[in-house]
Amino acid sequence: MAPLNTFRNRVGKFLQKSDDVVLTEDYVEIDSASTKKRSQILVRTFRLENFDSLKEILSAVREGFTISIVNMQPMKDRDSIGLKRLIDKLKKTVEANNGDIAAFGDHWLIVTPGIARVYRGPQAEPEPDEPSTQTQTPQSY
């Protein structure tokens, strides 16, 4: 028990200032309130205007608690090739974080963290002789 007491004395000096850790002879007790994760989901809008505005969206994706609704109209009007590169970068980050990304309408993207998915409706194939109708369902990117 001597090595345990020595360890407790050394570690105890650092932990004496913290009220959420209690040292006992057999184990360390950690207060559950200090280990709670952020549990609220935030829905936030973004404007994709340039490469700098993408950084804020990417950090929200990496954080994992923000559902982002992205207006890509400003970038689409200016630079469609640059927009494709931004969407590719965003898509890679979303996939790396197990999230989901979909377009709806002509100017909007929805980007979700790994805890949410975008509903895309039933994935039924149209009849070969029946013309397909265009609806406002989200498109995968």
C-alpha positions as CSV (number, residue, x, y, z in Angstrom):
1,M,0.0,0.0,0.0
2,A,3.0,2.3,0.3
3,P,3.3,3.0,-3.5
4,L,-0.4,3.8,-3.6
5,N,-0.1,6.3,-0.7
6,T,2.9,7.9,-2.4
7,F,1.0,8.2,-5.6
8,R,-2.0,9.6,-3.8
9,N,0.1,12.2,-2.0
10,R,1.8,13.4,-5.2
11,V,-1.4,13.5,-7.3
12,G,-3.4,14.9,-4.3
13,K,-1.3,18.1,-4.3
14,F,-2.5,18.9,-7.8
15,L,-6.1,17.9,-7.2
16,Q,-6.7,19.6,-3.9
17,K,-7.9,22.7,-5.6
18,S,-10.5,20.9,-7.6
19,D,-13.9,20.2,-5.9
20,D,-15.0,17.6,-8.5
21,V,-12.4,14.9,-7.7
22,V,-12.3,13.0,-4.4
23,L,-9.4,10.7,-3.7
24,T,-10.1,7.6,-1.6
25,E,-7.9,4.8,-0.7
26,D,-9.0,2.4,-3.6
27,Y,-10.1,4.6,-6.5
28,V,-10.6,8.1,-7.8
29,E,-14.2,9.4,-7.9
30,I,-15.0,12.0,-10.6
31,D,-18.1,14.1,-10.3
32,S,-20.5,13.2,-13.2
33,A,-21.4,16.9,-13.7
34,S,-17.9,17.7,-14.8
35,T,-18.0,15.0,-17.5
36,K,-21.4,15.9,-19.1
37,K,-21.3,16.5,-22.8
38,R,-22.9,19.3,-24.7
39,S,-26.4,18.0,-25.4
40,Q,-28.1,20.8,-27.3
41,I,-28.3,20.8,-31.1
42,L,-28.0,24.2,-32.8
43,V,-29.5,25.0,-36.2
44,R,-27.5,27.8,-37.8
45,T,-27.5,29.5,-41.2
46,F,-24.3,30.4,-43.1
47,R,-23.6,32.4,-46.2
48,L,-21.0,30.8,-48.5
49,E,-19.3,33.9,-49.9
50,N,-15.6,32.9,-50.2
51,F,-13.0,30.5,-49.0
52,D,-12.8,32.2,-45.6
53,S,-16.5,31.7,-44.9
54,L,-16.0,28.0,-45.3
55,K,-13.7,27.8,-42.2
56,E,-16.6,28.7,-39.9
57,I,-18.9,26.0,-41.5
58,L,-16.1,23.4,-41.2
59,S,-15.5,24.2,-37.6
60,A,-19.2,23.8,-36.9
61,V,-19.2,20.4,-38.6
62,R,-16.2,19.3,-36.7
63,E,-17.7,20.4,-33.4
64,G,-20.6,18.0,-34.1
65,F,-23.5,19.9,-32.5
66,T,-24.6,22.2,-35.3
67,I,-27.0,21.6,-38.2
68,S,-25.9,24.1,-40.8
69,I,-28.2,25.6,-43.4
70,V,-25.8,27.1,-46.0
71,N,-26.8,29.7,-48.6
72,M,-24.5,29.2,-51.5
73,Q,-26.1,31.8,-53.8
74,P,-23.3,34.5,-53.4
75,M,-20.5,32.1,-54.3
76,K,-22.6,30.6,-57.1
77,D,-23.1,34.0,-58.8
78,R,-19.4,34.8,-58.6
79,D,-17.4,31.6,-59.2
80,S,-19.1,28.3,-60.0
81,I,-15.8,26.5,-60.2
82,G,-14.7,27.8,-56.8
83,L,-18.1,26.8,-55.5
84,K,-17.5,23.2,-56.6
85,R,-14.1,23.1,-54.8
86,L,-15.7,24.5,-51.6
87,I,-18.5,21.9,-51.8
88,D,-15.9,19.1,-52.3
89,K,-13.9,20.3,-49.3
90,L,-17.1,20.5,-47.2
91,K,-18.2,17.1,-48.4
92,K,-14.9,15.5,-47.4
93,T,-15.1,17.0,-44.0
94,V,-18.7,15.9,-43.5
95,E,-17.9,12.3,-44.5
96,A,-14.8,12.2,-42.2
97,N,-17.1,13.2,-39.3
98,N,-19.9,10.7,-40.3
99,G,-22.2,13.6,-41.1
100,D,-24.6,14.2,-44.0
101,I,-24.9,16.8,-46.7
102,A,-27.7,17.5,-49.2
103,A,-28.8,20.3,-51.5
104,F,-32.4,21.6,-51.6
105,G,-33.5,24.1,-54.1
106,D,-30.9,25.7,-56.2
107,H,-29.1,27.7,-53.6
108,W,-29.2,25.8,-50.3
109,L,-27.2,23.1,-48.6
110,I,-28.0,21.3,-45.4
111,V,-25.1,20.0,-43.5
112,T,-25.6,17.7,-40.4
113,P,-23.2,16.2,-37.9
114,G,-23.0,12.5,-37.3
115,I,-25.9,12.5,-34.9
116,A,-28.4,13.5,-37.6
117,R,-29.3,12.5,-41.2
118,V,-31.2,14.3,-44.0
119,Y,-34.4,12.6,-45.1
120,R,-34.4,12.1,-48.8
121,G,-37.7,10.3,-49.3
122,P,-38.3,6.9,-50.7
123,Q,-35.7,5.8,-53.2
124,A,-38.1,4.4,-55.8
125,E,-37.0,4.0,-59.4
126,P,-39.3,5.6,-62.0
127,E,-41.0,3.4,-64.6
128,P,-39.0,3.3,-67.8
129,D,-41.8,4.5,-70.0
130,E,-43.0,7.1,-67.4
131,P,-41.4,10.6,-67.5
132,S,-39.8,11.6,-64.2
133,T,-41.2,14.6,-62.4
134,Q,-39.0,17.1,-60.7
135,T,-39.7,17.7,-57.0
136,Q,-38.0,19.6,-54.2
137,T,-36.4,16.6,-52.6
138,P,-32.9,17.0,-51.3
139,Q,-30.1,16.0,-53.6
140,S,-27.0,14.2,-52.4
141,Y,-23.7,15.8,-52.9
